[in-house]
Amino acid sequence: MLLWITKLSIFFLGILYQSPTQLELHMTNSDSNQGLIRILIFDNEDGFPDIHQKAKLALSLPIKDFQAQTLLSSLPAGKYAICAFHDEDENGEINKNFFGYPTESYGFSNNPKTTFSIPPFEKCLIEIKEGKKNIVTIELKK
């Protein structure tokens, strides 16, 4: 009986003290330390990648040593697509040239190849696992 109570206690303590679900985000390769890294996290393709009103979460991070990072504990476990860009002039949008191609560095979760078009939502999907520290690195590029 005592052994059964001990096992049950350990089980319930494990549930109560389960480590939180966390997402550690790293953005590397910014062009400079000026401006901010803007991040949008989407849980569905509606609005992906640039309509911040439809994002599950929007963040702006300072840049240090040509990179930015943050630790999030507010996202529940699930699948997400993340986009980021270096807003060097802090105007809140990604600057584009005459042809519509970005002139500021940008990147997506899973670091898919982006040749002349935005990658599909599905190629950027990552899974945040419950009770774990999930780490995602996005390489910014032009």
N, CA, C and O of each residue as an XYZ file, in Angstrom:
568
protein
N       0.836     -1.200      0.000
C       0.000      0.000      0.000
C       0.878      1.260      0.000
O       0.618      2.206     -0.743
N       1.914      1.258      0.838
C       2.816      2.409      0.920
C       3.512      2.661     -0.419
O       3.682      3.808     -0.833
N       3.913      1.576     -1.094
C       4.559      1.706     -2.396
C       3.601      2.336     -3.408
O       4.015      3.189     -4.193
N       2.350      1.937     -3.402
C       1.349      2.483     -4.307
C       1.134      3.968     -4.051
O       1.029      4.741     -5.004
N       1.065      4.388     -2.790
C       0.887      5.797     -2.428
C       2.109      6.610     -2.871
O       1.967      7.732     -3.357
N       3.295      6.046     -2.703
C       4.519      6.739     -3.112
C       4.538      6.959     -4.624
O       4.856      8.052     -5.091
N       4.198      5.924     -5.384
C       4.173      6.056     -6.845
C       3.133      7.078     -7.290
O       3.389      7.870     -8.197
N       1.981      7.062     -6.666
C       0.928      8.015     -6.996
C       1.367      9.439     -6.665
O       1.101     10.362     -7.435
N       2.034      9.625     -5.534
C       2.525     10.953     -5.144
C       3.552     11.474     -6.149
O       3.516     12.645     -6.526
N       4.458     10.613     -6.577
C       5.474     11.010     -7.546
C       4.815     11.383     -8.870
O       5.224     12.348     -9.515
N       3.798     10.626     -9.280
C       3.078     10.926    -10.507
C       2.443     12.311    -10.448
O       2.604     13.105    -11.375
N       1.717     12.610     -9.359
C       1.057     13.903     -9.245
C       2.043     15.052     -9.090
O       1.787     16.148     -9.588
N       3.148     14.832     -8.422
C       4.176     15.869     -8.323
C       4.768     16.156     -9.695
O       5.073     17.307    -10.008
N       4.931     15.128    -10.511
C       5.435     15.323    -11.871
C       4.497     16.180    -12.702
O       4.944     16.996    -13.508
N       3.205     15.999    -12.510
C       2.223     16.809    -13.229
C       2.260     18.248    -12.736
O       2.233     19.180    -13.539
N       2.320     18.433    -11.437
C       2.308     19.778    -10.866
C       3.558     20.573    -11.211
O       3.489     21.785    -11.419
N       4.688     19.904    -11.271
C       5.953     20.598    -11.486
C       6.532     20.348    -12.868
O       7.747     20.408    -13.056
N       5.675     20.071    -13.825
C       6.140     19.862    -15.186
C       6.776     21.148    -15.713
O       6.257     22.244    -15.503
N       7.885     20.995    -16.388
C       8.557     22.182    -16.900
C       7.648     22.890    -17.902
O       6.907     22.237    -18.637
N       7.701     24.213    -17.933
C       6.817     24.958    -18.834
C       7.219     24.783    -20.297
O       8.370     24.483    -20.614
N       6.256     24.976    -21.161
C       6.531     24.957    -22.588
C       7.197     26.285    -22.941
O       6.652     27.355    -22.670
N       8.371     26.204    -23.544
C       9.117     27.415    -23.869
C       9.587     27.383    -25.314
O       9.830     26.321    -25.886
N       9.708     28.568    -25.886
C      10.277     28.732    -27.218
C      11.426     29.721    -27.109
O      11.233     30.891    -26.781
N      12.620     29.227    -27.388
C      13.803     30.083    -27.410
C      14.068     30.427    -28.875
O      14.366     29.553    -29.690
N      13.954     31.719    -29.190
C      14.116     32.194    -30.568
C      15.445     32.908    -30.733
O      15.813     33.752    -29.915
N      16.160     32.567    -31.788
C      17.426     33.232    -32.123
C      17.326     33.718    -33.564
O      17.004     32.943    -34.465
N      17.601     34.989    -33.778
C      17.686     35.563    -35.109
C      19.137     35.972    -35.320
O      19.687     36.744    -34.535
N      19.756     35.461    -36.370
C      21.174     35.732    -36.617
C      21.353     36.447    -37.950
O      20.448     36.489    -38.783
N      22.544     37.005    -38.125
C      22.972     37.549    -39.416
C      22.273     38.854    -39.807
O      22.006     39.076    -40.988
N      21.974     39.716    -38.839
C      21.392     41.010    -39.207
C      22.471     41.867    -39.869
O      23.665     41.641    -39.671
N      22.042     42.839    -40.646
C      22.985     43.676    -41.392
C      23.750     44.651    -40.503
O      24.874     45.043    -40.818
N      23.127     45.041    -39.382
C      23.768     45.980    -38.460
C      23.125     45.815    -37.091
O      22.243     44.978    -36.900
N      23.581     46.626    -36.139
C      22.979     46.626    -34.803
C      21.928     47.718    -34.660
O      21.378     47.907    -33.575
N      21.642     48.435    -35.735
C      20.640     49.500    -35.694
C      19.255     48.916    -35.951
O      19.105     47.908    -36.642
N      18.251     49.572    -35.379
C      16.879     49.154    -35.612
C      16.453     48.023    -34.706
O      17.015     47.815    -33.630
N      15.438     47.288    -35.165
C      14.836     46.200    -34.388
C      14.640     44.983    -35.273
O      14.557     45.094    -36.497
N      14.566     43.830    -34.646
C      14.123     42.626    -35.333
C      12.629     42.489    -35.036
O      12.227     42.408    -33.875
N      11.822     42.464    -36.077
C      10.370     42.305    -35.942
C      10.035     40.842    -36.216
O      10.523     40.245    -37.175
N       9.192     40.278    -35.351
C       8.844     38.862    -35.446
C       7.331     38.706    -35.410
O       6.648     39.326    -34.594
N       6.820     37.870    -36.304
C       5.403     37.510    -36.302
C       5.305     35.993    -36.213
O       5.972     35.267    -36.950
N       4.461     35.530    -35.298
C       4.260     34.091    -35.102
C       2.803     33.774    -35.445
O       1.880     34.353    -34.871
N       2.610     32.855    -36.382
C       1.284     32.497    -36.870
C       0.940     31.055    -36.511
O       1.797     30.172    -36.566
N      -0.325     30.822    -36.141
C      -0.771     29.452    -35.898
C      -1.658     28.933    -37.037
O      -2.132     27.798    -36.992
N      -1.876     29.777    -38.061
C      -2.549     29.334    -39.283
C      -2.078     30.237    -40.424
O      -1.449     31.269    -40.192
N      -2.391     29.837    -41.653
C      -1.835     30.568    -42.795
C      -2.550     31.867    -43.116
O      -2.081     32.624    -43.966
N      -3.655     32.146    -42.471
C      -4.375     33.387    -42.713
C      -3.530     34.577    -42.242
O      -3.273     34.724    -41.047
N      -3.106     35.413    -43.171
C      -2.288     36.577    -42.852
C      -0.796     36.354    -42.949
O      -0.025     37.314    -42.930
N      -0.370     35.096    -43.054
C       1.055     34.781    -43.134
C       1.615     35.317    -44.449
O       0.975     35.131    -45.484
N       2.751     35.958    -44.461
C       3.686     36.183    -43.372
C       3.706     37.609    -42.830
O       4.489     37.896    -41.925
N       2.875     38.510    -43.346
C       3.131     39.910    -43.009
C       1.956     40.716    -42.462
O       2.087     41.928    -42.292
N       0.828     40.098    -42.183
C      -0.290     40.859    -41.621
C      -0.271     40.678    -40.095
O      -0.792     39.701    -39.556
N       0.342     41.647    -39.429
C       0.585     41.486    -37.993
C      -0.700     41.386    -37.178
O      -0.689     40.816    -36.087
N      -1.810     41.928    -37.684
C      -3.067     41.840    -36.948
C      -3.580     40.403    -36.880
O      -4.371     40.079    -35.994
N      -3.149     39.543    -37.790
C      -3.618     38.157    -37.810
C      -2.624     37.192    -37.158
O      -2.886     35.991    -37.080
N      -1.496     37.708    -36.696
C      -0.493     36.868    -36.053
C      -0.943     36.497    -34.639
O      -1.633     37.266    -33.970
N      -0.544     35.325    -34.206
C      -0.814     34.888    -32.832
C      -0.022     35.764    -31.859
O      -0.493     36.081    -30.767
N       1.178     36.146    -32.271
C       2.054     36.950    -31.427
C       2.956     37.801    -32.310
O       3.468     37.329    -33.326
N       3.149     39.065    -31.917
C       4.056     39.976    -32.622
C       5.060     40.513    -31.610
O       4.686     40.915    -30.509
N       6.327     40.517    -31.985
C       7.400     40.969    -31.093
C       8.349     41.895    -31.825
O       8.496     41.807    -33.044
N       8.992     42.778    -31.085
C      10.087     43.599    -31.586
C      11.244     43.446    -30.610
O      11.083     43.659    -29.409
N      12.402     43.077    -31.124
C      13.560     42.815    -30.269
C      14.731     43.714    -30.633
O      14.952     44.000    -31.810
N      15.485     44.164    -29.632
C      16.709     44.925    -29.918
C      17.782     43.994    -30.477
O      17.753     42.782    -30.265
N      18.717     44.588    -31.187
C      19.795     43.821    -31.812
C      21.092     44.098    -31.071
O      21.416     45.244    -30.761
N      21.823     43.034    -30.794
C      23.143     43.161    -30.170
C      24.064     42.157    -30.849
O      23.717     40.987    -31.006
N      25.232     42.623    -31.244
C      26.198     41.764    -31.935
C      25.587     41.083    -33.159
O      25.841     39.905    -33.413
N      24.776     41.834    -33.917
C      24.171     41.381    -35.170
C      23.193     40.211    -34.998
O      22.961     39.439    -35.929
N      22.629     40.096    -33.798
C      21.641     39.053    -33.548
C      20.653     39.490    -32.473
O      20.880     40.471    -31.765
N      19.567     38.757    -32.365
C      18.562     39.020    -31.335
C      18.039     37.682    -30.838
O      18.018     36.695    -31.573
N      17.625     37.665    -29.598
C      17.069     36.431    -29.048
C      16.075     36.740    -27.954
O      16.111     37.801    -27.331
N      15.182     35.782    -27.733
C      14.188     35.916    -26.679
C      13.739     34.529    -26.243
O      13.916     33.546    -26.962
N      13.159     34.471    -25.063
C      12.601     33.234    -24.533
C      11.124     33.476    -24.255
O      10.771     34.346    -23.459
N      10.259     32.702    -24.915
C       8.818     32.862    -24.765
C       8.232     31.685    -23.996
O       8.534     30.526    -24.279
N       7.398     32.001    -23.030
C       6.693     30.956    -22.276
C       5.188     31.089    -22.438
O       4.431     30.370    -21.786
N       4.744     31.999    -23.299
C       3.323     32.285    -23.426
C       2.620     31.485    -24.523
O       1.390     31.468    -24.583
N       3.380     30.827    -25.383
C       2.757     30.067    -26.471
C       2.404     28.659    -26.018
O       3.242     27.968    -25.438
N       1.187     28.229    -26.272
C       0.859     26.836    -25.959
C       1.510     25.899    -26.979
O       1.900     26.332    -28.063
N       1.623     24.644    -26.636
C       2.165     23.659    -27.566
C       1.321     23.676    -28.835
O       0.111     23.896    -28.780
N       1.964     23.444    -29.977
C       1.252     23.434    -31.245
C       2.196     23.694    -32.399
O       3.414     23.722    -32.227
N       1.623     23.884    -33.577
C       2.416     24.146    -34.779
C       2.304     25.619    -35.141
O       1.222     26.206    -35.124
N       3.464     26.205    -35.474
C       3.543     27.632    -35.767
C       4.500     27.867    -36.930
O       5.403     27.072    -37.188
N       4.276     28.974    -37.620
C       5.217     29.461    -38.631
C       5.665     30.844    -38.174
O       4.845     31.666    -37.764
N       6.963     31.094    -38.245
C       7.529     32.341    -37.739
C       8.224     33.079    -38.879
O       8.965     32.481    -39.659
N       7.980     34.366    -38.963
C       8.722     35.200    -39.909
C       9.362     36.343    -39.122
O       8.827     36.803    -38.113
N      10.507     36.782    -39.606
C      11.241     37.857    -38.934
C      11.905     38.727    -39.993
O      12.245     38.263    -41.081
N      12.080     39.994    -39.647
C      12.847     40.863    -40.532
C      13.562     41.933    -39.712
O      13.150     42.273    -38.602
N      14.638     42.449    -40.287
C      15.446     43.478    -39.650
C      14.887     44.836    -40.075
O      15.105     45.282    -41.201
N      14.176     45.477    -39.177
C      13.581     46.791    -39.435
C      14.614     47.857    -39.070
O      14.541     48.483    -38.013
N      15.564     48.040    -39.960
C      16.706     48.910    -39.674
C      16.286     50.366    -39.466
O      16.868     51.057    -38.630
N      15.300     50.834    -40.203
C      14.860     52.222    -40.061
C      13.664     52.374    -39.105
O      13.134     53.473    -38.940
N      13.247     51.272    -38.482
C      12.171     51.250    -37.477
C      10.869     51.888    -37.969
O      10.190     52.594    -37.225
N      10.535     51.626    -39.237
C       9.265     52.142    -39.761
C       8.120     51.134    -39.619
O       6.990     51.422    -40.013
N       8.407     49.957    -39.060
C       7.372     48.960    -38.801
C       7.038     48.061    -39.971
O       6.182     47.187    -39.840
N       7.681     48.245    -41.107
C       7.426     47.394    -42.269
C       8.730     47.047    -42.961
O       9.740     47.734    -42.813
N       8.681     45.977    -43.710
C       9.873     45.588    -44.456
C       9.955     46.449    -45.728
O       9.001     46.515    -46.503
N      11.078     47.088    -45.924
C      11.272     47.933    -47.101
C      11.510     47.054    -48.324
O      12.151     46.007    -48.243
N      10.976     47.509    -49.468
C      11.102     46.751    -50.713
C      11.583     47.662    -51.831
O      11.384     48.876    -51.790
N      12.218     47.061    -52.829
C      12.680     47.832    -53.981
C      11.554     47.974    -55.011
O      10.419     47.566    -54.764
N      11.876     48.542    -56.134
C      10.918     48.792    -57.207
C      10.188     47.518    -57.660
O       9.024     47.572    -58.055
N      10.871     46.394    -57.601
C      10.295     45.122    -58.041
C       9.543     44.389    -56.935
O       9.000     43.308    -57.161
N       9.511     44.979    -55.733
C       8.816     44.355    -54.613
C       9.667     43.389    -53.806
O       9.160     42.702    -52.919
N      10.956     43.334    -54.108
C      11.862     42.433    -53.384
C      12.395     43.155    -52.140
O      12.778     44.321    -52.226
N      12.424     42.480    -50.988
C      12.869     43.129    -49.747
C      14.293     43.676    -49.821
O      15.194     43.034    -50.360
N      14.477     44.877    -49.269
C      15.813     45.474    -49.171
C      16.350     45.370    -47.744
O      17.494     45.737    -47.479
N      15.521     44.870    -46.827
C      15.959     44.605    -45.456
C      15.994     43.084    -45.276
O      15.223     42.355    -45.901
N      16.899     42.622    -44.416
C      17.049     41.188    -44.192
C      15.781     40.590    -43.597
O      15.072     41.242    -42.831
N      15.508     39.351    -43.958
C      14.315     38.653    -43.489
C      14.618     37.165    -43.356
O      15.631     36.678    -43.858
N      13.732     36.454    -42.677
C      13.899     35.010    -42.547
C      12.638     34.359    -42.011
O      11.720     35.033    -41.542
N      12.609     33.028    -42.090
C      11.454     32.243    -41.679
C      11.910     31.048    -40.859
O      13.053     30.604    -40.971
N      11.008     30.531    -40.034
C      11.314     29.302    -39.305
C      11.598     28.193    -40.328
O      11.011     28.174    -41.410
N      12.476     27.297    -39.986
C      12.989     26.215    -40.846
C      13.949     26.722    -41.916
O      14.498     25.920    -42.671
N      14.164     28.035    -42.000
C      15.103     28.624    -42.954
C      14.943     28.070    -44.372
O      15.918     27.615    -44.971
N      13.711     28.105    -44.915
C      13.518     27.586    -46.280
C      14.169     28.511    -47.307
O      14.387     29.693    -47.041
N      14.468     27.971    -48.460
C      15.011     28.790    -49.556
C      13.914     29.719    -50.052
O      12.762     29.319    -50.222
N      14.297     30.960    -50.279
C      13.331     31.961    -50.740
C      13.864     32.606    -52.001
O      14.535     33.637    -51.941
N      13.574     32.014    -53.124
C      14.026     32.555    -54.394
C      12.845     33.212    -55.091
O      11.980     32.526    -55.636
N      12.806     34.515    -55.074
C      11.791     35.320    -55.756
C      10.370     35.165    -55.226
O       9.440     35.714    -55.817
N      10.173     34.438    -54.134
C       8.819     34.332    -53.591
C       8.860     33.986    -52.104
O       9.870     33.519    -51.578
N       7.753     34.227    -51.462
C       7.598     33.899    -50.045
C       7.372     32.392    -49.936
O       6.600     31.831    -50.714
N       8.033     31.726    -48.984
C       7.805     30.286    -48.850
C       6.387     30.015    -48.358
O       5.816     30.835    -47.640
N       5.816     28.879    -48.733
C       4.479     28.556    -48.238
C       4.485     28.337    -46.723
O       5.493     27.937    -46.140
N       3.354     28.605    -46.115
C       3.168     28.450    -44.677
C       3.658     27.081    -44.199
O       4.340     26.987    -43.178
N       3.312     26.025    -44.933
C       3.647     24.656    -44.521
C       5.158     24.426    -44.427
O       5.612     23.654    -43.581
N       5.943     25.089    -45.287
C       7.400     24.915    -45.240
C       8.030     25.588    -44.027
O       9.162     25.279    -43.656
N       7.296     26.502    -43.416
C       7.816     27.238    -42.266
C       7.301     26.684    -40.937
O       7.701     27.158    -39.873
N       6.424     25.692    -40.991
C       5.833     25.164    -39.760
C       6.863     24.475    -38.880
O       7.677     23.675    -39.343
N       6.803     24.807    -37.608
C       7.602     24.121    -36.590
C       6.634     23.640    -35.521
O       5.522     24.155    -35.405
N       7.055     22.661    -34.750
C       6.201     22.167    -33.674
C       6.790     22.536    -32.323
O       7.942     22.221    -32.024
N       5.982     23.208    -31.513
C       6.367     23.532    -30.139
C       5.832     22.394    -29.273
O       4.623     22.175    -29.200
N       6.732     21.681    -28.625
C       6.320     20.526    -27.833
C       6.090     20.919    -26.378
O       6.841     21.703    -25.798
N       5.059     20.368    -25.822
C       4.650     20.684    -24.457
C       5.705     20.258    -23.441
O       6.299     19.186    -23.554
N       5.926     21.122    -22.443
C       6.831     20.804    -21.347
C       8.298     20.784    -21.732
O       9.122     20.251    -20.988
N       8.644     21.353    -22.882
C      10.030     21.345    -23.353
C      10.490     22.752    -23.692
O       9.686     23.658    -23.910
N      11.797     22.907    -23.729
C      12.398     24.143    -24.221
C      12.705     23.908    -25.699
O      13.645     23.191    -26.041
N      11.912     24.513    -26.558
C      12.051     24.387    -28.001
C      12.943     25.512    -28.506
O      12.730     26.670    -28.147
N      13.925     25.201    -29.319
C      14.874     26.203    -29.805
C      14.747     26.347    -31.321
O      14.801     25.362    -32.057
N      14.579     27.579    -31.770
C      14.460     27.875    -33.203
C      15.450     28.980    -33.547
O      15.492     30.013    -32.880
N      16.241     28.762    -34.583
C      17.175     29.773    -35.080
C      16.761     30.156    -36.495
O      16.587     29.302    -37.364
N      16.607     31.458    -36.702
C      16.251     31.974    -38.017
C      17.434     32.784    -38.540
O      17.868     33.747    -37.909
N      17.947     32.382    -39.698
C      19.039     33.118    -40.345
C      18.438     34.172    -41.253
O      17.745     33.857    -42.221
N      18.711     35.426    -40.931
C      18.215     36.519    -41.769
C      19.073     36.615    -43.020
O      20.288     36.423    -42.969
N      18.426     36.916    -44.151
C      19.158     37.076    -45.405
C      18.435     38.060    -46.300
O      17.255     38.348    -46.097
N      19.134     38.566    -47.276
C      18.537     39.492    -48.254
C      18.255     38.763    -49.534
O      17.753     39.360    -50.486
